[in-house]
Amino acid sequence: MPDSLRSTAERRTRVLIVEPVSSGTRMVEDAYLLGFEVVVASAGVDDRSLPSGVAGFVGTLLTVDTNDEQALADAVVAFHAEHPVDAVVPGQEFYIPAVTRLVHRLGLPGLPLEAIDPVRNKALMRERTAAAGLRVPRHVRAGTPEEIERAAGTIGFPCVIKPVESSGSIHVRRTDTAGELRAAFEELAADRRLDLGFAMDPRVVVEEYVTGPEFSADGYVHEGEVVVLSLTRKLLGPEPYFVELGHIVPSDVPADVLERVTAYVRGVTEAVCITSGPFHCELRLPEDEPVLIEIAARLPGDRITELVQLATGTSMSRVMLAAYLGRTPQELRAEGERQTKCAGIRYFTAEGLTSYSELKGWDEVAARPEVTETGLVIAAGEEIPPLHDFRGRIGYALFSADSPEQAREIWQSLGETVVPVP
């Protein structure tokens, strides 16, 4: 049964979460377990639907077109007038702008209005970070074939093209020639697929290719203090794409490098106006010096939120709820005992296949004592998209380890054990 943390003696704390997706679903469960009254605003269509696994934690479901900011605001304001809410929380980063404007209208805690653009627009976040004197990749904005051609001359090759507002490494790739860059832009501009109902924005950033291992600094800001809970090691698939095939919490970087990263991340959060709540800051470390890939004012995806909690004891979802309630993480009991020294996830792929009939070694992986959970994203016989972004991954395994080194060995072994059969 959930414990009850009351905002007043008269009623339970009421939290409204807009389109909880991916890690956002953890906030729904945590809010329920904390005894809060949980309200969810969702369109209830396609990928904007409440996952069945969390439906039982929701007290009230507001069905509204969450991509229509005016309709969303009208629905929430009307609900708030009858049933006052103590927090409105974005359940996915696409909704940070609408929620931020909404909480300011309602007088509730949240990010400052100045954060809306730099935490979503990758070009602006680079410009703000560079203006703060921090190293970022050389980059230019582009949105037309002519601008792409000029970008190639300015940045040179190899370079990386990425949408200014997207996620999941969609349409992010390294290009080595003007022809590859032009083709990558044309493919992006022609993509009519929707992500949470949003069409692909053809504006891009073209930036220098930064070498070095990739990490994410996962943590939060509270009352001006930047807390890095984990410098998470990211394990990527083959380039020219940057598909994330694994994460390890924590990484094994030396203490002095971690100090430099923490100072750098502090500067980035200040530059983009993340004044409270969680952040997920992706960076590379060429010669142990941090260089920004991107930062988001949200929970990390790819189950990193769970890996961080397993390896550190801190619930980032409770940290986020606390921030939007104007409370401390301690008040929401966000800090607990860690369950393992190191936690990781392995994503499986079927490169070169458009479908598979079976996965050899799958049962063997699931039976390994260090593996705590397995799951399939694409079942046997279903079409497998090209391995250009997260949508090409077919399954995963969560695991525990005694050290980052052992975790890396387990990650490698799991990948070698599972073999897709055509």
N, C-alpha and C positions, 0 to 999 in steps of 0.2 A: 504494500500500500504506500502511496506517496506521502511524504512529510508535507506539512503546510507551513509556508513562509508567508505570513500575511502582511499586506501593506497597511492595512488599518484593522481595527478591532471588528469592523462591520463586515468586511468582505475579503475574499481572496485576491491576491495579485492577479491581474488579468493581462495576458500577453498576446498580442496579435502578430503573427508571422506571415509575411507575404511570400507566397510560392516557395515553400521549403523543398529544395532539391539537393541531391547529393548530401554533403555534410550538413546542410540545413535541416535535414530530417532529424538529426541528433538533438537539435534544440527543441523540437516538438516533444520528444520523449523526455528530455531533461526537465523541461518546463512542467510537464505532467508529474514527474517524480518529485519535483520540488513543491508540489501542491498547488501550482498555479492553475488558473483557468486558462485554457489554451484556445485561442481563436486563430483560424487560418483563413487567409484570403487567397483564393485560387480560381483560375478560369475553368478548371475541370475539363479541359480538352487536351488531347494528345499528350505531349510531354509536360504540359502544365496541369497535372492531375496529382491529387494527394496519393502517395504510395500506400498500398493496402496495409503494409506493415506498421504504419504509424496512425492509421485512421482511428484506432481505438483510444488514442491519447488526446483527440481533438474534441473539445466540448461544443464548439460552434464553427460551422463552415460557411464563410461568406463567398458565394459564387459571383465573380465579377471578372470582367476582362482586365486582367492585371497589366496588360500592355497598353491600355488606354489610361494614361495617368489621371486625367480628369475623372473618369468613371471610378477608378480606384480611390481617389481622394474623396469623392462624393460618398461612396459606400462606407469608407472608414470613418469619415466625419459624422455621418448619420448614425452609425453604430456607436461611436464614442459618445454621442449626445445622450443616448439611451442607456448605454452600458460602458461607463468610463474605462478606458484602457490605460495601463501604466507604462506600456512600451509598445512601439511598432518596430518590428525587426525585419530587415531584408533576409529572405531565406535563400537568396542567390544573388550574385554580384550585379546582375543586370538590373536589379531593383533598388540598388543603392541610391541612384539619383532621385527616384520618385519617393522613396521612403525618407530620405534626408529632407527633402522639401516638406514632406508631410509632418514629420516630427517637429520641425520648426513652426509650422502652422498650429500644431496642437500644444506647443510648449513642452514637449517631451525630450528626454536626453537623446543624443545621437551625434553624428559627425557634423562639423561645421559646414555651412553651405560652400565655403571655399574649397572643400575637399572633393566636391562632386565630379568636376572635370578631370583633375590630375590623377585620381585613383581609377578612372575608367579609360581615359585616353592615353595610349602608350606614347604618343608623340609628346603630349604636354607633360606627362610625368618625367620623361627624359629631360625636357627643357627646364622644368623646375628643379630637378635634381642637379643638373649641370650648373644652373645659376647659383646653387648653394655651394659650389666648389667641389662637388663630388664627381668621380669618374663615371661616365656612361659611354656606351658605344657611340662613335661618330654616326650621325643619322640625318636623314632628311625625310620630310613628308612627301607623299605622292598620292595622286588619285586619278590620273589620266595616263594614257600611253606616252604622251609627250613628257610628263613629269617623271615617269619611270625611266625614260631614256636619259633625262638629265641627271637623275639620281645615280644611274650607273656610272656616269662620268665623274660625279662628285665623290662617291664612296669607293668605287673600284671593286675588284673581286679578289677573293670570294666575299659575298655579302649575304645578308639575311633579309627576307621580306616577310612581313607579318601584318595582319589587320590591326588597325588602331584600337578596335573594340571587339574582342572575341575571347575565347577560352579553349582549353583542351588541345592546344597546339594546332588548331584548325588553320590550314593554309599558311603555316609557318614552315619555311624551308630555306636551306642554303642554296644559293645559285653561284655558278662559277663563270658564266658567260652572259653577255647581253641577251642572247637568245633564250637562255634558261630563265632569266629574270622576266623578260617580256611574256614568256609562256606561263610562268607562275602567276603573274598579275592577271592575265587573260582568264586563266582557270578560276581564280578567285572571283573576278568580276562576273563570270558567267554562272557562278554557283547560286542556284535558286532554292537550296535547302534552307529550312527554317530551324533555328535553335531557340527553343522556348517561345516560338511564335515570332521571333525577330529575324528579319532578312539580313544577309551578310552585307556589311558596310564596305564599299569598295575602296575606301581610304586606307592607306597603308603607311607603314614606316619601312624604309630601306636603310639598313644599318650595317656597319662593319661586322664581320664575323669575328667573334671573340673566342679564343681558345681557352682551354682549361677545364677542370672538373666543374660540374654543376651542382648547386645546392639550393635549398630553400631555407631561409631563416623564418621559423614559425614561432609566433609569440603574440604579445599584446602590449597596448599602451594603457596605463592607468595613472591618472593624476601627474602626467608629465614623465613618468618613468617608463622606459622601454625595456620590456622583459623578453629576451630571446629564450624560449623554452627548448628549442631544438634547432641545430644546424643540420638539416635533413639532407642526406646524400641522395642524389637523383641518379638513376641508372637509365640511360637512354638507348633507344634502338639505333639502327644504322642511319647515318646521314645519306641523303640531304635533308631528311626529315628529323624531327626532334620528339619522337614518340616516347613517352615515359613508360619504361618497362619495370620499374621498381623504385622503391624508396626505403631507406634505412634510417632509423631513429635510435640513438643519435649517430653522428658521423665521428670519425676519428681524427679530426683536424687538431693540430697543436693548440695549446692554450693561448699563445700569443696571436695566432691567426683568428681564433674565436673572438678575442678582444677587439681586433681590427674590424671584424665583420660586425660585431655589436655596435661599435662606434659608427660605422658606415650606415647601418640600418637605422640607427637613431637619427642620423642626418637626413636619410631618405624620408622617414615618417614625418619629420618636421617640414621638409620641403613640399610634401604633398598634402599636408594638413591632416594627417591621421592623429587625432588627439585622444582617442579612446577606442577601446575594443581591439579585436584581433587583426593581425596582418599576416600575409603570406608573401614573402619577399624572395623572388627567385634571382639568383646571381651566379656568376662564374668567378673562379679564382685563378686568373692567369698569374703565375708566379706569386701565389698566395695573397694577391691584392683583389679586393672585391670590386666587381663591375656589375651594375644593375642589368638584369634582364627584364624584370617587371615587378611591380608590387601591387597588391590588392588588399582592400580593407574588408577582408572576409575570412571565413574559416578555410583552411586548405582542403582541397578535394583528394580524390584517389585514396581515401581511407587514412590519410596522414593524421587527421584529427584523432582517430582511434589509436594509431601508432604512438603519437605523442602522449596520450593518456596512459597507455600501457607502460611506456618507458620512463615517464616522468611523474605520473600520478595526477597531472593537471588536466582538467576537462576544459578544452578551449570553447566548447559549446556553452558551458556555464559562464565562462569568462565573457562571451559575447552577450549572453542574456543580461549579465550584471551590468555591462557597459550601457546597454540600451534602457536599463531600469535606473541608471544612475546610482548603482550600488557597487560595493567592492566585491572582488572575486571571493573573498573569504566569507562574506555574507551569504553567498550562494553555494558555499562548501565546494568550491571548484578545485581545491587542492586536496589530494588524497595520497594513498600509498601506491607506489609504482608496482606493477605486476611482473615486470621482467627487466633485465639490464638493457636489452636491445630488442627492438621490434622491426619487422620488415614486411614488405609485400612484393610478390613476384607476379607480373602479368605475363600471360602466355600468348603466343602468336602462331600464325600458320602462314608464314611468308610463302608467297608463290601459289597459294591455294585460294580458290574462290568458295570452297566449302570443304568439310571433312566428314568422314563416316564414323570415326572413333578417335579417341585420344589414348594412345598407348602410354602406360605409366601413370594414368590419372589416379587410379585406385591406390597405387603405391605411394604417390605423393600425399594423398589424403590420409593414409595410415601412418605417416611419419610422425613421431612424437613431438617434434618441434613445430609442426604445422597445426595451427589452431582453427583455420577456416579455409574452405575452398568454395569456389563458385564459378559457374559458367555464365558468360554474357551472351555468347553466340552458341547455340546448340548444334549438334550434329545435323547436317543437311541444310542448315540455314546459310544464306549468302554471307560471305565475309568481305567487308569493304577493304580496299587497299590499305596497307599499313602506312598511311600518311598522317594519321592523328589517332586519338584515343579510341575512335570508333572501329579500328581494325584489330583491337585486342579481343581475344576469345574467352579468356578466363583469368582467374587469379588464385593465389594462395597467400594467406597471412601466416607469418611464422615468428617465433621468438628465438633469441640467441643470447650468448653470454658476452659477446663483444661485437663491435662493428666488423672486425675482420672475419669472425665466424659467420656473421650475417651475410657478408658478401659471398663467402663460400657456399652457404646454403642457397642463396639466390642463384648462383651459377649452377649448382647441382640440380635444383628444381627445374631450371630451364632445359637442362640436358636430359632430364628424366621423361618429361612429357613430349611425346612425338605425335603430331596430328597425322592421321592416315587418310589419304584421298578417298 
